[in-house]
Amino acid sequence: MSQKYDLVVAGAGAAGCMAAGTAAKRGLSVALLERNPRICRKVMITGKGRCNVTNNCDNTAFIQAVKGNGRFLYSAINRFSCRDTIEFFEALGVPLKTERGNRVFPVSDRSVDIVDALSRYLRDGGVELLSGRCTALQLRDGAICGIKLENGNVISTGQVIVATGGMSYPTTGSTGDGYLLAKQAGHTVCPPTPSLIPVITNEPWCKDLMGLSLKNVTLTLTNRAGKVLFHELGEMLFTHFGVSGPLVLSASCHMDAAHLDDYTLAIDLKPGLSPEQLDARLLRDFGKNLNRDFLNSLSELLPRKLIPVAVQLSGIPGDRKVNQITREQRRALVELLKHLCITPKAFRPIEEAIVTSGGVSVKEINPKTMESKLVKGLYFAGEVLDVDAYTGGFNLQIAFSTGVLAGESAKSQTDGGWENS
């Protein structure tokens, strides 16, 4: 069986949907190829099912949030900015709201509303959604002439946008297919590594805190030389293996997976209090509990689950009466609460990463069009590219911006496009 389209987009994630819809709106015949029963499987689970759809920031702040190769995205973000994304979804009937850190979510807190809006966008544009998996690009004289599917079928086209994602969350369909297609076309693929990834820690007591979520704490990442690599106020979570949550995921971007023993993570449990203020707070709390055991005197200061761990790490016997605690012991407790240190042991598997770092080298992609410099009619968009950013909606914005730019750059048969060139 052979079908023919102006453009085939491989991968119906955030980047692929934007690319397909944008090209179709311009009058191109577009096929969107997806291996899953439904589009945007990964979008459905982002933001814990709430979908942090973008960040309400300007283009300068956006570029600063991109870990590497930010300059490559200048054209894409100038063409389709964070503000454009907000206006796009609100025009599709999805009211949005801005939360801490300028993170943007649907007012409904339902990622399915974003996915449904994209479905309507594709349907209204006349995009044909095809079920299948692209296993090979068909090339002729250095240009795209079609793709081959896993079932053996061939689709004829002069243009392909590869938007198959990275290698994180493979159950959503991101299994590295795009890297294989890129290599087939002669592209360099920078080794994929996990980014925005939970961290396995050395401390056994982290497991005792499993399920404990800390809010309004500060996490600081330092290297062996004492240089601060990351410092931010926010939320984090203790797990059976170590730590996760927004702060940890962001901090992980600054770590080299091959040298995790070079880093220390320090939690300030009371960032709103100076050491002197925290000491005064302890004195007040102890004054209310002079005849109680130390273990039973911290209920107003710390979460219940954290108290036994704090007592253990303080070195103060839990059954010591509060009125017997020395000034030196109290100051040591203040230091502990202001610098609760944990040491990374390993990252969780790349399959658990929010995004993949690495991918198709941007040196071989035209940043003004997202087209390959090696193969005519071949474009890349989204996570398959070697660009990734910190948490906060920036990575979805990369997908939207590169998808729109690729979709706008694809040519139709009637405007001096691929068939007549």
BADREN-394279 format. One record per residue (C-alpha): chain; residue number from 0; x, y, z. Coordinates in pm, 1 decimal. Layout:
% BADREN-394279
ATOM   kette    nr       east      north         up
ATOM       A   NUM          X          Y          Z
...
***
This chain:
% BADREN-394279
ATOM   kette    nr       east      north         up
ATOM       A     0        0.0        0.0        0.0
ATOM       A     1      132.9      345.7      -89.0
ATOM       A     2       -6.8      679.8       28.5
ATOM       A     3      114.5     1027.5      -62.2
ATOM       A     4      124.7     1348.4      144.6
ATOM       A     5      297.6     1685.2      133.5
ATOM       A     6      427.5     1612.7      481.6
ATOM       A     7      447.9     1322.8      724.0
ATOM       A     8      506.1     1398.9     1093.8
ATOM       A     9      642.7     1106.3     1295.3
ATOM       A    10      526.1     1125.6     1654.4
ATOM       A    11      204.0     1279.2     1789.0
ATOM       A    12      344.8     1435.8     2102.1
ATOM       A    13      348.7     1807.1     2179.1
ATOM       A    14      600.3     1892.3     1904.5
ATOM       A    15      445.3     1664.5     1644.0
ATOM       A    16       91.6     1789.9     1700.3
ATOM       A    17      198.2     2153.3     1673.3
ATOM       A    18      401.8     2081.7     1361.7
ATOM       A    19      122.7     1888.0     1190.3
ATOM       A    20     -147.8     2139.1     1280.5
ATOM       A    21       63.3     2435.3     1173.2
ATOM       A    22      147.0     2281.5      834.7
ATOM       A    23     -213.4     2174.3      772.3
ATOM       A    24     -339.5     2523.3      851.2
ATOM       A    25     -118.5     2643.3      565.4
ATOM       A    26     -292.0     2407.5      323.2
ATOM       A    27      -50.4     2114.1      317.9
ATOM       A    28     -177.5     1757.7      311.4
ATOM       A    29      -41.7     1620.0      638.3
ATOM       A    30      -26.1     1273.4      790.5
ATOM       A    31       52.7     1246.3     1161.1
ATOM       A    32      194.2      907.2     1250.5
ATOM       A    33      149.6      777.3     1605.4
ATOM       A    34      216.7      432.6     1749.0
ATOM       A    35      -10.1      480.2     2054.7
ATOM       A    36     -391.0      461.8     2047.8
ATOM       A    37     -407.7      828.0     2150.6
ATOM       A    38     -196.5     1136.4     2092.7
ATOM       A    39       18.2     1310.4     2355.2
ATOM       A    40       61.5     1025.8     2600.6
ATOM       A    41      350.8     1204.7     2771.2
ATOM       A    42      164.9     1535.9     2789.4
ATOM       A    43     -107.9     1351.9     2980.4
ATOM       A    44      127.4     1268.7     3267.9
ATOM       A    45      326.8     1592.6     3288.7
ATOM       A    46      290.5     1804.7     3598.9
ATOM       A    47      145.8     1505.4     3787.0
ATOM       A    48     -143.6     1502.0     3545.0
ATOM       A    49     -197.6     1878.8     3565.8
ATOM       A    50       22.1     1968.1     3264.1
ATOM       A    51      268.8     2249.9     3321.8
ATOM       A    52      205.3     2369.6     2968.3
ATOM       A    53      457.4     2656.6     2955.4
ATOM       A    54      625.2     2925.7     3163.6
ATOM       A    55      486.0     3278.6     3170.0
ATOM       A    56      818.7     3447.5     3099.9
ATOM       A    57      978.3     3655.9     2827.3
ATOM       A    58     1208.7     3517.7     2558.9
ATOM       A    59     1526.1     3616.8     2742.2
ATOM       A    60     1426.1     3429.6     3056.5
ATOM       A    61     1324.0     3132.1     2843.9
ATOM       A    62     1664.8     3110.2     2674.5
ATOM       A    63     1833.5     3136.4     3014.8
ATOM       A    64     1632.1     2835.8     3132.7
ATOM       A    65     1768.7     2617.8     2852.1
ATOM       A    66     2063.0     2415.9     2986.1
ATOM       A    67     2265.3     2401.6     2667.8
ATOM       A    68     2232.9     2512.0     2307.3
ATOM       A    69     1993.7     2788.5     2406.4
ATOM       A    70     2110.8     3008.9     2120.2
ATOM       A    71     1983.7     2745.5     1877.7
ATOM       A    72     1628.2     2824.2     1993.4
ATOM       A    73     1630.4     3199.5     1928.8
ATOM       A    74     1438.7     3174.5     1600.8
ATOM       A    75     1193.2     2918.6     1737.4
ATOM       A    76     1103.4     3109.8     2054.8
ATOM       A    77     1081.5     3440.1     1866.7
ATOM       A    78      841.6     3280.2     1621.6
ATOM       A    79      625.1     3109.5     1887.7
ATOM       A    80      680.9     3244.2     2237.6
ATOM       A    81      549.4     3142.3     2577.8
ATOM       A    82      286.0     3414.8     2544.6
ATOM       A    83      187.0     3269.2     2206.1
ATOM       A    84      138.5     2929.4     2369.1
ATOM       A    85      -87.7     3079.1     2635.0
ATOM       A    86     -295.8     3261.2     2374.5
ATOM       A    87     -306.1     2950.6     2153.7
ATOM       A    88     -462.6     2726.1     2417.2
ATOM       A    89     -695.8     2990.3     2554.3
ATOM       A    90     -822.3     3048.7     2199.0
ATOM       A    91     -891.5     2675.5     2185.9
ATOM       A    92    -1110.2     2707.1     2495.7
ATOM       A    93     -863.3     2611.0     2769.4
ATOM       A    94     -837.7     2882.0     3040.5
ATOM       A    95     -489.8     2892.3     3193.4
ATOM       A    96     -345.7     3016.7     3522.9
ATOM       A    97        3.2     3114.5     3637.7
ATOM       A    98      141.6     2970.7     3960.8
ATOM       A    99      466.8     2992.7     4157.3
ATOM       A   100      774.3     3021.2     3940.3
ATOM       A   101      558.9     3149.7     3651.2
ATOM       A   102      447.8     2792.0     3581.6
ATOM       A   103      135.4     2784.6     3364.4
ATOM       A   104     -138.4     2521.3     3412.3
ATOM       A   105     -495.4     2471.5     3291.9
ATOM       A   106     -740.3     2628.9     3537.3
ATOM       A   107     -902.3     2285.2     3555.4
ATOM       A   108     -572.0     2122.0     3662.6
ATOM       A   109     -644.4     1856.7     3398.1
ATOM       A   110     -383.3     1772.6     3135.3
ATOM       A   111     -654.2     1602.0     2930.4
ATOM       A   112     -793.1     1947.9     2850.5
ATOM       A   113     -466.2     2037.3     2675.5
ATOM       A   114     -464.1     1708.2     2485.7
ATOM       A   115     -828.2     1746.1     2381.8
ATOM       A   116     -754.6     2098.3     2256.5
ATOM       A   117     -468.8     1967.3     2042.6
ATOM       A   118     -698.1     1695.3     1908.6
ATOM       A   119     -949.6     1958.0     1802.0
ATOM       A   120     -672.2     2163.7     1642.7
ATOM       A   121     -561.5     1865.7     1434.8
ATOM       A   122     -914.7     1766.8     1339.6
ATOM       A   123    -1016.3     2118.4     1239.7
ATOM       A   124     -701.6     2150.9     1028.6
ATOM       A   125     -768.7     1831.7      839.4
ATOM       A   126     -464.2     1640.9      965.9
ATOM       A   127     -493.4     1269.5      897.3
ATOM       A   128     -393.2     1069.7     1202.9
ATOM       A   129     -237.1      736.4     1107.5
ATOM       A   130     -160.1      447.5     1339.7
ATOM       A   131      188.0      308.8     1299.7
ATOM       A   132      558.4      335.0     1363.7
ATOM       A   133      819.0      472.5     1125.1
ATOM       A   134     1112.4      233.1     1098.8
ATOM       A   135     1305.0      385.8      809.6
ATOM       A   136     1339.3      699.6      603.0
ATOM       A   137     1342.8      659.2      226.3
ATOM       A   138     1604.6      880.0       63.6
ATOM       A   139     1687.0      962.7     -294.6
ATOM       A   140     1967.5     1195.0     -409.5
ATOM       A   141     2009.5     1341.3      -62.9
ATOM       A   142     1641.5     1415.3      -14.4
ATOM       A   143     1339.4     1256.1      153.7
ATOM       A   144     1109.6     1061.8      -77.4
ATOM       A   145      907.6      859.7      174.7
ATOM       A   146      899.7      655.9      493.0
ATOM       A   147      860.2      288.9      566.3
ATOM       A   148      634.7      163.9      844.7
ATOM       A   149      682.6     -126.7     1079.5
ATOM       A   150      408.8     -321.9      897.4
ATOM       A   151      591.6     -285.2      567.6
ATOM       A   152      369.0      -13.3      422.7
ATOM       A   153      527.8      282.8      248.5
ATOM       A   154      412.3      644.0      259.9
ATOM       A   155      534.9      869.3      -19.5
ATOM       A   156      629.5     1221.0       81.2
ATOM       A   157      898.1     1474.0       11.8
ATOM       A   158      906.9     1598.0      370.3
ATOM       A   159      924.7     1436.8      712.7
ATOM       A   160      927.6     1599.2     1055.9
ATOM       A   161     1077.6     1366.0     1316.8
ATOM       A   162      915.6     1445.5     1651.6
ATOM       A   163      938.0     1109.3     1824.1
ATOM       A   164     1071.2     1232.8     2158.4
ATOM       A   165     1367.5     1106.9     2357.0
ATOM       A   166     1404.7      798.6     2574.2
ATOM       A   167     1225.9      899.4     2894.6
ATOM       A   168      894.4      736.7     2985.5
ATOM       A   169      913.1      466.2     2713.2
ATOM       A   170      557.5      353.8     2792.8
ATOM       A   171      443.6      676.5     2626.8
ATOM       A   172      621.4      578.0     2304.7
ATOM       A   173      952.5      760.0     2357.1
ATOM       A   174     1192.4      474.1     2291.6
ATOM       A   175     1462.9      644.8     2089.0
ATOM       A   176     1316.2      579.8     1742.6
ATOM       A   177     1408.3      929.7     1628.6
ATOM       A   178     1775.3      873.0     1704.4
ATOM       A   179     1780.2      571.1     1474.4
ATOM       A   180     1610.7      766.1     1194.7
ATOM       A   181     1856.9     1053.3     1239.1
ATOM       A   182     2156.6      822.0     1224.8
ATOM       A   183     2017.0      659.9      912.8
ATOM       A   184     2015.8     1004.3      752.1
ATOM       A   185     2378.5     1061.0      855.2
ATOM       A   186     2313.7     1279.8     1157.8
ATOM       A   187     2522.4     1285.7     1472.9
ATOM       A   188     2334.2     1188.2     1788.3
ATOM       A   189     2477.6     1318.2     2114.2
ATOM       A   190     2453.6     1034.3     2369.6
ATOM       A   191     2115.4     1048.5     2548.9
ATOM       A   192     2137.3     1097.3     2925.4
ATOM       A   193     1866.3     1154.2     3185.0
ATOM       A   194     1767.5     1511.4     3272.0
ATOM       A   195     1523.0     1623.0     3537.9
ATOM       A   196     1571.2     1289.5     3712.5
ATOM       A   197     1510.3     1166.3     4070.2
ATOM       A   198     1823.0     1097.2     4274.1
ATOM       A   199     1922.7      783.8     4465.1
ATOM       A   200     2100.1      884.6     4786.6
ATOM       A   201     2355.2      722.0     5015.9
ATOM       A   202     2171.4      803.2     5338.8
ATOM       A   203     1958.8      509.9     5465.8
ATOM       A   204     1737.0      745.6     5665.0
ATOM       A   205     1588.0      886.0     5344.9
ATOM       A   206     1389.4      564.5     5316.3
ATOM       A   207     1244.4      627.6     5663.6
ATOM       A   208     1101.1      953.9     5526.7
ATOM       A   209      938.7      790.4     5221.9
ATOM       A   210      631.0      983.6     5117.3
ATOM       A   211      723.5     1299.6     5308.5
ATOM       A   212      676.9     1611.1     5095.2
ATOM       A   213      856.7     1925.8     5204.7
ATOM       A   214      723.6     2262.9     5091.7
ATOM       A   215      887.4     2603.3     5113.1
ATOM       A   216     1231.7     2460.4     5175.9
ATOM       A   217     1555.1     2562.3     5007.0
ATOM       A   218     1773.9     2309.3     4828.8
ATOM       A   219     2138.8     2394.8     4759.1
ATOM       A   220     2368.3     2187.6     4539.0
ATOM       A   221     2742.9     2229.6     4587.1
ATOM       A   222     3040.5     2053.3     4432.6
ATOM       A   223     3349.3     1919.2     4607.3
ATOM       A   224     3514.7     2261.0     4587.9
ATOM       A   225     3218.9     2418.6     4767.3
ATOM       A   226     3089.3     2605.1     4463.4
ATOM       A   227     2711.8     2658.2     4465.2
ATOM       A   228     2568.0     2509.9     4143.9
ATOM       A   229     2199.1     2536.4     4229.1
ATOM       A   230     1999.3     2716.3     4498.5
ATOM       A   231     1622.1     2746.7     4496.4
ATOM       A   232     1314.9     2760.9     4718.6
ATOM       A   233     1036.3     2514.3     4647.9
ATOM       A   234      914.7     2159.6     4704.5
ATOM       A   235     1079.6     1818.3     4724.3
ATOM       A   236      984.5     1463.4     4811.0
ATOM       A   237     1150.2     1175.0     4995.0
ATOM       A   238     1111.8      831.7     4835.8
ATOM       A   239     1211.2      471.9     4899.8
ATOM       A   240     1532.8      528.9     4700.8
ATOM       A   241     1619.4      886.5     4792.3
ATOM       A   242     1473.8     1218.1     4681.0
ATOM       A   243     1256.8     1357.6     4402.5
ATOM       A   244     1021.4     1649.3     4342.7
ATOM       A   245     1064.6     1980.1     4156.8
ATOM       A   246     1371.4     2102.9     4346.4
ATOM       A   247     1558.2     1774.9     4307.3
ATOM       A   248     1468.6     1740.9     3940.7
ATOM       A   249     1601.6     2091.2     3872.5
ATOM       A   250     1918.0     2027.9     4073.7
ATOM       A   251     1985.4     1706.0     3881.8
ATOM       A   252     2041.2     1910.4     3564.1
ATOM       A   253     2358.1     2050.0     3721.6
ATOM       A   254     2511.1     1711.6     3808.0
ATOM       A   255     2742.7     1493.1     3604.5
ATOM       A   256     2609.7     1138.4     3628.4
ATOM       A   257     2964.1      999.1     3609.6
ATOM       A   258     3082.5     1196.2     3914.2
ATOM       A   259     2789.5     1209.4     4152.3
ATOM       A   260     3017.6     1164.9     4451.1
ATOM       A   261     3142.5     1518.6     4385.1
ATOM       A   262     2812.3     1672.4     4497.7
ATOM       A   263     2623.2     1748.1     4816.4
ATOM       A   264     2257.5     1847.4     4849.3
ATOM       A   265     2174.9     2061.1     5152.3
ATOM       A   266     1817.0     2123.1     5265.4
ATOM       A   267     1731.1     2434.2     5462.5
ATOM       A   268     1417.3     2328.0     5646.3
ATOM       A   269     1353.4     2680.5     5776.7
ATOM       A   270     1472.5     2921.2     5504.8
ATOM       A   271     1258.9     3203.3     5644.5
ATOM       A   272     1458.3     3208.8     5968.7
ATOM       A   273     1820.9     3306.8     6020.6
ATOM       A   274     2026.5     3075.9     6246.1
ATOM       A   275     1980.0     3327.1     6528.4
ATOM       A   276     1604.0     3344.2     6474.8
ATOM       A   277     1578.7     2965.1     6459.7
ATOM       A   278     1775.9     2935.5     6782.5
ATOM       A   279     1534.3     3179.0     6947.1
ATOM       A   280     1243.3     2973.4     6813.8
ATOM       A   281     1394.7     2658.8     6965.5
ATOM       A   282     1435.2     2834.0     7298.8
ATOM       A   283     1067.4     2931.6     7294.5
ATOM       A   284      956.9     2579.3     7204.9
ATOM       A   285     1183.7     2425.1     7465.7
ATOM       A   286     1049.8     2671.4     7722.3
ATOM       A   287      702.7     2521.9     7672.8
ATOM       A   288      835.5     2167.5     7719.6
ATOM       A   289     1106.0     2189.1     7986.7
ATOM       A   290     1020.2     1854.5     8145.4
ATOM       A   291      947.7     1664.8     7822.3
ATOM       A   292     1180.5     1432.0     7636.6
ATOM       A   293     1364.0     1591.5     7345.0
ATOM       A   294     1189.7     1349.8     7104.4
ATOM       A   295      852.2     1490.4     7206.0
ATOM       A   296      944.2     1859.2     7192.1
ATOM       A   297      965.7     1923.5     6816.8
ATOM       A   298      605.8     1870.7     6705.2
ATOM       A   299      546.3     2242.2     6641.8
ATOM       A   300      868.2     2279.8     6442.6
ATOM       A   301      896.1     1975.1     6216.8
ATOM       A   302      669.9     1729.4     6032.4
ATOM       A   303      595.4     1426.4     6247.3
ATOM       A   304      777.9     1186.3     6016.1
ATOM       A   305     1094.0     1396.5     6020.3
ATOM       A   306     1127.3     1422.6     6398.2
ATOM       A   307     1287.6     1079.5     6470.3
ATOM       A   308     1539.1     1133.3     6189.1
ATOM       A   309     1626.5     1482.9     6311.0
ATOM       A   310     1672.7     1352.3     6663.5
ATOM       A   311     1895.3     1069.4     6540.8
ATOM       A   312     2111.7     1299.0     6328.8
ATOM       A   313     2139.7     1562.7     6601.6
ATOM       A   314     2322.2     1322.6     6830.1
ATOM       A   315     2103.6     1433.9     7121.3
ATOM       A   316     1945.6     1134.4     7299.6
ATOM       A   317     1573.6     1129.0     7232.9
ATOM       A   318     1492.9     1065.7     7598.2
ATOM       A   319     1699.4     1357.0     7724.9
ATOM       A   320     1489.6     1615.5     7904.1
ATOM       A   321     1468.8     1945.3     7721.1
ATOM       A   322     1596.4     2133.8     8026.1
ATOM       A   323     1919.4     1930.8     8004.3
ATOM       A   324     2004.0     2022.9     7644.2
ATOM       A   325     2316.9     2239.3     7629.3
ATOM       A   326     2369.0     2555.1     7426.4
ATOM       A   327     2620.8     2370.5     7207.0
ATOM       A   328     2371.2     2090.6     7138.5
ATOM       A   329     2103.4     2343.9     7052.3
ATOM       A   330     2335.0     2525.0     6811.0
ATOM       A   331     2427.9     2195.4     6648.0
ATOM       A   332     2055.7     2126.9     6603.3
ATOM       A   333     2012.5     2466.5     6437.3
ATOM       A   334     2297.8     2383.8     6198.0
ATOM       A   335     2132.5     2051.1     6115.8
ATOM       A   336     1794.7     2209.2     6043.3
ATOM       A   337     1955.3     2476.1     5824.4
ATOM       A   338     2185.8     2229.2     5645.1
ATOM       A   339     2031.4     1882.1     5632.8
ATOM       A   340     2280.9     1722.0     5395.2
ATOM       A   341     2230.7     1428.5     5161.2
ATOM       A   342     2475.1     1283.8     4909.0
ATOM       A   343     2380.7     1153.9     4562.6
ATOM       A   344     2467.9      795.4     4482.4
ATOM       A   345     2309.4      749.5     4139.2
ATOM       A   346     2037.1      875.0     3911.7
ATOM       A   347     1724.2      670.6     3861.4
ATOM       A   348     1701.1      495.7     3520.6
ATOM       A   349     1671.1      719.4     3214.4
ATOM       A   350     1320.2      579.5     3164.4
ATOM       A   351     1214.5      778.2     3472.7
ATOM       A   352     1363.6     1108.2     3355.9
ATOM       A   353     1120.3     1389.5     3279.6
ATOM       A   354     1318.4     1469.6     2966.6
ATOM       A   355     1620.3     1336.0     2781.5
ATOM       A   356     1938.9     1535.0     2750.8
ATOM       A   357     2134.9     1474.9     2433.1
ATOM       A   358     1987.0     1387.2     2095.6
ATOM       A   359     2025.7     1501.3     1736.6
ATOM       A   360     2312.7     1748.4     1716.7
ATOM       A   361     2182.4     2099.1     1658.1
ATOM       A   362     2497.6     2181.3     1462.5
ATOM       A   363     2344.6     1983.7     1175.8
ATOM       A   364     2003.4     2155.5     1193.8
ATOM       A   365     1910.1     2494.2     1047.4
ATOM       A   366     1783.8     2689.9     1351.8
ATOM       A   367     1569.3     2916.9     1132.2
ATOM       A   368     1367.9     2626.2      985.7
ATOM       A   369     1443.2     2309.8     1189.6
ATOM       A   370     1544.0     2144.9      860.0
ATOM       A   371     1838.2     1908.3      835.6
ATOM       A   372     2151.6     2051.4      679.3
ATOM       A   373     2229.1     1703.1      546.8
ATOM       A   374     1901.5     1579.6      396.1
ATOM       A   375     1654.6     1796.9      207.6
ATOM       A   376     1298.2     1775.8      338.1
ATOM       A   377     1396.2     1627.7      674.9
ATOM       A   378     1306.1     1827.7      986.8
ATOM       A   379     1337.1     1765.7     1359.7
ATOM       A   380     1131.6     1906.6     1647.9
ATOM       A   381     1100.4     1859.2     2021.5
ATOM       A   382     1287.1     1635.6     2260.7
ATOM       A   383     1462.3     1439.0     1985.2
ATOM       A   384     1690.6     1743.0     1948.3
ATOM       A   385     1988.8     1805.0     2173.1
ATOM       A   386     1815.1     2082.8     2367.6
ATOM       A   387     1659.0     2059.7     2711.7
ATOM       A   388     1574.4     2298.7     2991.2
ATOM       A   389     1502.1     2318.9     3360.4
ATOM       A   390     1168.0     2221.9     3505.9
ATOM       A   391      886.0     2475.6     3495.9
ATOM       A   392      715.7     2432.8     3158.5
ATOM       A   393     1022.6     2516.9     2950.9
ATOM       A   394     1060.6     2175.6     2789.6
ATOM       A   395      703.2     2168.4     2661.9
ATOM       A   396      760.0     2517.9     2527.6
ATOM       A   397     1064.3     2390.5     2337.3
ATOM       A   398      837.1     2128.3     2182.1
ATOM       A   399      569.4     2381.1     2087.6
ATOM       A   400      813.9     2638.1     1948.1
ATOM       A   401     1024.6     2397.5     1741.3
ATOM       A   402      709.4     2219.7     1623.7
ATOM       A   403      550.7     2540.9     1499.1
ATOM       A   404      871.9     2650.0     1324.7
ATOM       A   405      913.7     2312.7     1153.3
ATOM       A   406      547.7     2309.6     1047.8
ATOM       A   407      576.1     2658.8      902.2
ATOM       A   408      897.9     2571.5      717.9
ATOM       A   409      752.7     2267.9      537.4
ATOM       A   410      661.9     2346.3      176.9
ATOM       A   411      350.1     2270.1      -22.1
ATOM       A   412      347.0     2135.0     -377.1
ATOM       A   413      198.2     2459.3     -504.4
ATOM       A   414      447.1     2710.6     -358.1
ATOM       A   415      761.9     2588.4     -526.2
ATOM       A   416      772.3     2300.6     -285.1
ATOM       A   417      934.1     1963.0     -273.9
ATOM       A   418      785.2     1805.2     -588.1
ATOM       A   419      890.1     2090.3     -816.6
ATOM       A   420     1230.1     2163.6     -669.0
***
